[in-house]
Amino acid sequence: MRLAFPCFALVAAALCFPPILTAQAPDTRGYVVQVGDTVPSFSLTDVNGQTYTDQSLLGATYILQFTASWCSVCRQEMPHLEAEVWQPFRDRNFTLLGVDLDEPQDKVAEFAKQMGVSYPMCPDENGTVFYSIAAPKSGVTRNVVVDSDGRIAMLTRLFDKDEFARMAALVDRLTSTP
C-alpha cells in the first residue's frame, strides 16, 4: 500500500506536467537538442517583416545563428558567417538566420547594420526559439545547422575556427547538387 501512493503520484504528475518529466537535460555545451533530432517548431520574423518557420524552410538547408548585440564572441563570428557561409551559399537553397536573443526589433536592426551583415536578422525577444534549443543561461554564441529534411545536422558553440570550418564544409556538402 505504501508503494501505491508514490506510484500514483508519479503517474498523476506525468499526466499533469509532462514537460517537467520529459525535458531533456542539457549537454555539456548547454544544448537540449542533439544532432539527428528534428528541429523544434519555431516562427521568426526578421527586421524587414519576412517570416520564417521550421515548416517554411523544409526542403532548404539553414542555420539558426544565435547572437546578441552585447556578445563579444558573436561580434567576432558574424563577419566570418557573412563572408564564409552566407555569401558563398546563399544562392544554393540555403538560409542563414541570425536569431537575436532578448532584444527588440529596433536594437536588432541597428546591430545588423553595425555588423555589416546582409543575412536576415530575427528578434527572439522572449527567447522562445533559443530556449527550445539551449538551456537558460547556457551562453548565446551557437549555430544550429538544419538539413533539408528539418533534422539537426550540426551544433556549434562559441567561435572555434576548426569547428567553424567543419560547419562551412558541411553546409557546402548539404547544399551541393548531386
C-alpha positions in Angstrom: 0.0 0.0 0.0 2.8 2.4 0.8 4.2 1.9 -2.7 0.9 2.5 -4.4 0.6 6.2 -3.4 4.1 7.2 -4.7 3.4 5.4 -8.0 0.0 7.1 -8.3 1.6 10.5 -7.6 4.3 9.9 -10.3 1.6 8.9 -12.9 -0.5 11.9 -12.0 2.5 14.2 -12.3 3.4 12.7 -15.7 -0.2 13.4 -16.9 -0.4 16.9 -15.5 3.1 18.1 -16.1 4.6 16.1 -19.0 7.3 18.7 -19.9 8.8 18.6 -16.4 9.3 14.8 -16.6 10.3 14.6 -20.3 12.5 17.7 -20.8 16.0 16.7 -21.9 18.8 17.7 -19.6 21.3 20.0 -21.3 24.5 18.5 -22.6 28.0 19.8 -21.6 27.6 22.7 -24.1 24.1 23.7 -22.9 22.1 22.2 -25.8 18.8 20.5 -25.0 18.7 19.1 -28.6 21.1 16.8 -30.4 22.3 16.0 -33.9 19.7 13.9 -35.6 16.8 15.5 -33.8 14.0 17.2 -35.7 14.5 21.0 -35.1 11.9 22.3 -32.6 9.0 24.1 -34.1 9.6 27.9 -34.5 8.4 31.0 -36.1 10.7 34.1 -36.5 10.1 37.4 -38.3 13.2 39.3 -39.5 13.6 43.0 -39.1 12.2 43.5 -42.6 9.0 41.7 -41.8 9.7 38.3 -43.6 8.6 35.3 -41.5 10.5 32.0 -41.4 9.2 28.8 -39.8 10.6 25.3 -39.5 7.8 24.3 -41.9 8.5 27.0 -44.5 12.2 26.1 -44.5 11.7 22.4 -45.2 13.5 21.5 -48.3 16.3 24.0 -47.7 19.4 23.8 -45.6 19.6 26.6 -43.0 21.5 27.8 -39.9 19.9 29.3 -36.8 22.7 31.6 -35.6 22.1 32.6 -32.0 23.5 36.0 -31.2 23.1 39.3 -29.3 24.5 42.8 -29.6 26.2 42.6 -26.2 28.0 39.3 -27.1 31.7 39.9 -28.0 32.2 36.4 -29.3 29.1 36.8 -31.5 30.5 40.0 -32.9 33.8 38.2 -33.7 32.0 35.4 -35.5 29.5 37.4 -37.5 31.8 38.7 -40.2 33.0 35.1 -40.8 29.4 33.9 -41.1 28.7 36.7 -43.7 31.9 36.1 -45.8 32.5 32.4 -45.4 28.9 31.0 -45.1 26.2 33.4 -46.2 27.8 34.9 -49.3 29.2 31.6 -50.8 26.0 29.5 -50.2 23.1 32.0 -50.3 22.2 31.0 -53.9 22.2 27.3 -53.1 18.8 26.8 -51.4 20.4 27.9 -48.1 19.3 30.4 -45.5 21.3 31.8 -42.6 19.0 33.3 -39.9 20.5 35.5 -37.2 18.4 34.9 -34.1 19.0 37.7 -31.6 18.2 36.7 -28.0 16.1 39.0 -25.8 16.5 42.2 -27.8 13.8 44.3 -29.5 13.5 44.7 -33.3 15.0 48.2 -33.4 18.1 47.1 -31.5 18.4 44.0 -33.7 18.2 46.2 -36.9 20.9 48.5 -35.6 23.1 45.6 -34.6 22.8 44.1 -38.1 23.7 47.4 -39.6 26.7 47.9 -37.2 28.0 44.4 -38.1 27.5 44.8 -41.8 25.6 41.6 -42.2 23.2 41.0 -45.1 21.6 37.8 -43.9 18.2 38.0 -42.2 18.3 39.0 -38.5 15.3 38.0 -36.4 14.5 39.1 -32.9 13.8 36.4 -30.4 12.6 38.8 -27.8 11.4 36.3 -25.2 14.0 33.7 -26.0 11.3 31.2 -27.2 13.4 29.8 -30.0 16.7 29.9 -28.1 15.2 28.0 -25.1 13.8 25.3 -27.3 17.4 24.6 -28.4 19.6 25.5 -25.4 19.2 25.7 -21.6 18.7 29.1 -19.9 22.0 30.8 -19.0 24.0 28.5 -21.3 25.5 31.2 -23.5 24.3 32.7 -26.7 27.0 32.1 -29.3 25.9 29.0 -31.1 24.9 27.8 -34.5 22.3 25.1 -35.4 22.7 23.6 -38.9 19.5 22.1 -40.1 19.3 19.9 -43.2 16.6 19.9 -45.9 14.6 17.3 -44.0 14.4 19.5 -40.9 16.9 17.5 -38.9 19.7 19.0 -36.9 23.0 18.2 -38.8 25.5 20.1 -36.5 25.6 22.1 -33.3 28.4 24.6 -32.7 29.3 26.6 -29.6 31.4 29.7 -29.3 33.7 30.6 -32.2 36.2 27.9 -32.7 37.9 28.3 -36.1 38.2 24.5 -36.7 34.6 23.8 -35.8 33.6 26.8 -37.9 35.5 25.3 -40.9 33.8 22.0 -40.4 30.4 23.8 -40.3 31.1 25.6 -43.6 32.3 22.4 -45.2 29.0 20.7 -44.0 26.9 23.5 -45.5 28.8 23.1 -48.7 28.1 19.4 -48.8 24.5 19.8 -47.8 23.8 22.4 -50.5 25.8 20.9 -53.3 23.7 19.5 -56.2 24.1 15.7 -56.7 
